[in-house]
Structure formats: structure tokens, C-alpha cells
Amino acid sequence: MTEKTTHFGFQTVPEAEKAGRVRGVFGSVASKYDVMNDAMSMGIHRVWKDAMMDWLAPRPGQRLLDVAGGTGDIAFRFLKRAGSGHATVLDLTEPMLVEGRKRAEADQMAANLDWVVGDAMALPFADNSFDVYTISFGIRNVTRPQEALNEAFRVLKPGGRLMVLEFSQIPNDLMQKVYDLYSFHIIPRLGQVIAGDRDSYQYLVESIRQFPDQDTFLGMVRAAGFEQAKYRNLTMGIACLHSGWKI
């Protein structure tokens, strides 16, 4: 029987190895992750995350599961917007959660936050547990993204909302070429200078190129069972928000 393989950036690796490799990448860059996000995107990731919250429109008392939530960026934003509620931050990589707990917002919101080490493809939660499921810049690192979407559908309550923020494809070929030049030449160098880790950021850039385009991913959201599934491009499609409802 041939071993199943998957992408790790531009490499082909056995499926069983991917999670460990991803854990290695994010364990390596955890302490510099937030600084690198600002440097790589020139701060635009904050605008994208605010756009996500605008479309999500958190309501008081909602329960959020933020998968690949790492340093808590989305959970903190969600709780501030909701005014009250609870957020569970799940990540494969414990050092990312450790960094999240160190942030000032984590102390202020400690009573409304849980931090859980876990796998997006096998969530350690009961069916129908959460009002909202978010994953930001994380689903492209999951070995089998369709399984993560299926799990999102399972743990959401009826009436629950999925929202995925992920790097995507620019519909304009010339702009895509310009963006690729920036991604492949500048981002790994920033990783070397800021995080002392060129290889991890080389992987992150390659993983963006391997991720399905907007319409293909929309089909995967629908295949998981979500209805009223839509997407919105951000900054010409450099990033994209996908939304769906469990009805």
C-alpha cells in the first residue's frame, strides 16, 4: 500500500509527518510571530482581522472556538467586540499558546478564555458546542483541510457561523507576479532578520501558493455542510474571508 502524501510548502511529504513539521515551524517562530506578522504584511493583517470582525459581528454571550488561534489575536478582538462571552483558543503548537497567555489582553480576559492544545482535524469538543468557529491563516497548514471544515461543522451549534481568514490568490496575473516576487524574495529575508529563521518563512510563503483558490475553497466549505457560503476578497485577493452557516 502506498503511503499518502501531502504538501509541506513545495515539498511532498508523508501525511503522517506534516503536523510535526508544522509544529516545528510555529514552535520556532512563536516568540516573534506577532512582530513578523506586522513586518510581512506592513500591518495590513490587523486591517484584515478587523474586517473579519466587522463581517462576523460578535454578539454578547457567544461562545467562540478559534482554531490555530496561537497568540490570541482573534479571540481578544472577538471578546472586545462581543462585550461578554467566552473564547476557546486551540492550537497544535503549545509555544504559540504560551505566547498568547503572556499578552496583556490575556490577563484582562482570563475569566473568558481557555487555551487548548489540539488538532483541527480531531477537535476535543462535543457536537454543537460553539456559536462561532474562526480560523485565521491556519487552515493552509492543516494536513487535510476538508477534515478541519467537517470538524468545524460538527462542533458548531445549529445557527452557528464559520469564518475562515486565509491568504489566497490575486485574480490579476500581473499583480500576482509582483506579489510573488515580494513573497519569495523579501519575506524569507525578514524571517532571517527578525526571527532568525529563514526556512520557516520560506515554508509559509510556499504554503500560500499551494492553497486552493477562492472558488475551490468555497466548494470545500459547502462540502462540509455549510449554507449561505460566500467569500470576500481583501486587498485584491491577497487574503480572503470565507463565511458559512450551520443551518
C-alpha positions in Angstrom: 0.0 0.0 0.0 1.5 3.4 -1.0 1.8 6.0 1.8 -0.4 9.0 1.4 1.5 12.2 0.8 0.7 15.9 1.1 2.3 19.3 0.6 4.7 20.9 3.0 5.4 24.1 1.1 6.8 22.9 -2.2 8.0 19.6 -0.8 5.9 16.4 -0.9 6.0 14.6 2.5 4.1 11.7 4.0 0.8 12.9 5.5 1.8 11.5 8.9 4.8 13.9 9.0 3.1 17.2 8.2 1.7 18.0 11.7 5.1 17.5 13.3 6.8 19.7 10.7 4.1 22.4 11.1 4.6 22.2 14.9 8.3 22.7 14.3 7.8 25.8 12.2 5.5 27.5 14.7 7.4 26.4 17.7 10.5 28.0 16.1 8.8 31.4 15.3 6.3 31.7 18.3 8.2 34.4 20.2 8.5 36.6 17.1 5.2 35.6 15.4 3.3 38.8 16.1 6.2 41.1 15.2 6.7 39.1 11.9 3.0 39.4 11.0 3.4 43.2 11.2 6.6 43.2 9.2 5.4 40.8 6.5 2.1 42.5 5.9 3.2 46.1 6.8 0.5 45.9 9.4 -2.3 45.1 7.0 -3.1 41.8 8.8 -4.7 44.0 11.5 -7.0 45.6 9.0 -7.9 42.1 7.6 -8.7 40.9 11.1 -10.8 43.9 11.8 -12.7 43.3 8.5 -13.3 39.7 9.7 -14.8 41.1 13.0 -17.0 43.6 11.0 -18.5 40.7 9.0 -18.7 38.4 11.9 -20.5 41.0 14.1 -19.9 39.2 17.5 -22.8 39.4 19.9 -22.8 39.3 23.7 -22.7 35.9 25.3 -21.5 34.0 22.3 -19.0 31.1 22.6 -16.1 31.2 20.1 -13.7 28.5 19.1 -10.7 30.0 17.5 -8.6 27.2 15.8 -4.9 27.7 15.1 -5.5 30.7 17.4 -2.0 30.8 18.6 -1.3 34.1 20.2 -4.9 35.1 20.8 -5.3 37.9 18.2 -8.7 36.8 17.0 -10.0 35.7 20.5 -9.1 39.1 22.0 -10.8 41.0 19.2 -13.9 38.8 19.4 -14.3 39.3 23.2 -13.8 43.1 22.9 -16.4 43.3 20.2 -18.9 41.0 21.9 -18.6 42.7 25.2 -19.3 39.4 27.0 -18.9 35.8 26.1 -16.2 33.1 26.0 -13.4 32.2 23.7 -11.5 28.9 23.4 -8.2 29.2 21.6 -7.0 25.9 20.2 -3.5 25.4 18.6 -1.4 22.5 17.6 1.7 24.2 18.9 2.0 24.9 22.7 4.7 27.6 22.4 2.2 29.7 20.4 -0.4 29.4 23.2 2.3 30.2 25.8 3.0 33.5 23.8 -0.7 34.3 23.8 -1.1 33.8 27.5 1.8 36.3 28.0 -0.1 39.2 26.3 -1.7 41.9 28.4 -5.2 41.1 27.0 -4.9 37.6 28.2 -4.7 38.8 31.8 -7.6 41.2 31.4 -9.8 38.5 29.8 -8.6 35.4 31.7 -12.0 34.5 33.1 -13.4 34.4 29.5 -10.6 32.4 27.9 -9.4 28.8 27.6 -6.2 27.7 25.9 -6.2 24.2 24.5 -3.5 22.2 22.6 -5.3 20.2 19.9 -5.7 19.2 16.3 -8.1 20.9 13.9 -8.9 17.6 12.3 -9.9 15.9 15.6 -11.3 18.6 17.9 -11.6 17.6 21.6 -15.1 19.0 21.9 -18.7 17.7 21.8 -21.0 18.2 18.9 -23.0 21.5 18.9 -20.7 23.3 21.4 -19.9 26.7 19.9 -21.7 29.7 18.3 -18.8 30.8 16.2 -15.7 29.0 14.7 -12.8 31.0 13.3 -9.5 30.1 11.8 -7.1 32.7 10.6 -4.0 32.0 8.5 -4.1 28.4 9.8 -6.2 26.2 7.6 -3.5 26.0 4.9 -1.2 24.4 7.5 -3.7 21.6 8.3 -2.8 18.3 6.7 -6.4 17.7 5.4 -8.3 21.0 5.3 -11.6 19.3 4.4 -11.5 17.3 7.6 -10.9 20.5 9.6 -14.0 22.1 7.9 -16.0 18.9 8.6 -15.0 19.2 12.3 -15.9 22.9 12.4 -19.4 21.9 11.2 -19.7 19.2 13.8 -18.8 21.4 16.8 -20.9 24.4 15.8 -24.4 24.7 17.2 -27.3 24.9 14.7 -27.3 28.5 13.6 -23.5 28.7 14.2 -21.1 30.6 12.0 -17.9 29.6 10.3 -15.3 32.2 9.3 -12.0 31.5 7.6 -9.4 34.2 7.0 -6.6 32.9 4.8 -4.1 34.1 2.2 -5.5 33.5 -1.3 -4.9 34.1 -5.0 -4.9 37.5 -6.7 -7.3 37.3 -9.8 -4.9 39.6 -11.8 -1.9 37.8 -13.2 0.4 40.8 -13.3 -0.4 41.7 -9.6 0.1 38.1 -8.7 3.6 38.1 -10.2 4.5 41.3 -8.3 3.2 39.8 -5.1 5.1 36.5 -5.7 8.3 38.5 -6.1 7.8 40.2 -2.8 6.7 37.0 -1.1 9.6 34.8 -2.2 12.4 37.4 -2.1 11.5 39.6 0.9 9.6 37.5 3.4 12.2 34.8 4.0 14.8 37.5 4.5 12.6 39.3 7.0 12.2 35.9 8.8 16.0 35.6 8.9 16.5 39.2 10.3 13.6 39.3 12.8 13.0 35.7 13.8 16.5 34.2 12.9 14.6 31.6 10.9 14.6 31.8 7.1 13.4 28.3 6.4 10.1 28.6 8.4 9.1 31.7 6.5 10.1 30.1 3.2 7.7 27.3 4.1 4.9 29.8 5.0 5.3 31.6 1.6 5.3 28.3 -0.3 2.2 27.1 1.7 0.3 30.1 0.5 1.0 29.2 -3.2 -0.2 25.7 -2.6 -3.6 26.7 -1.1 -6.7 26.4 -3.2 -8.1 29.5 -4.9 -11.2 31.3 -3.6 -13.9 29.3 -5.5 -12.2 25.9 -4.9 -12.2 26.6 -1.2 -15.8 27.8 -1.3 -16.7 24.4 -2.7 -14.9 22.8 0.3 -16.9 24.9 2.7 -20.1 23.8 1.1 -19.0 20.2 1.0 -18.6 20.3 4.8 -22.3 21.2 5.0 -22.3 24.9 5.4 -25.0 27.0 3.8 -25.1 30.6 2.6 -21.4 30.2 1.9 -19.7 33.3 0.5 -16.3 34.9 0.3 -14.9 38.4 0.2 -11.5 39.3 -1.2 -9.3 41.6 0.9 -6.5 43.7 -0.6 -7.2 42.5 -4.2 -7.3 38.8 -3.1 -4.0 38.7 -1.2 -6.2 37.5 1.6 -9.8 36.2 1.6 -12.6 35.8 4.1 -14.9 32.7 3.7 -18.2 32.6 5.7 -20.7 29.9 6.1 -23.6 28.9 8.4 -24.7 25.7 10.0 -28.4 25.7 9.4 
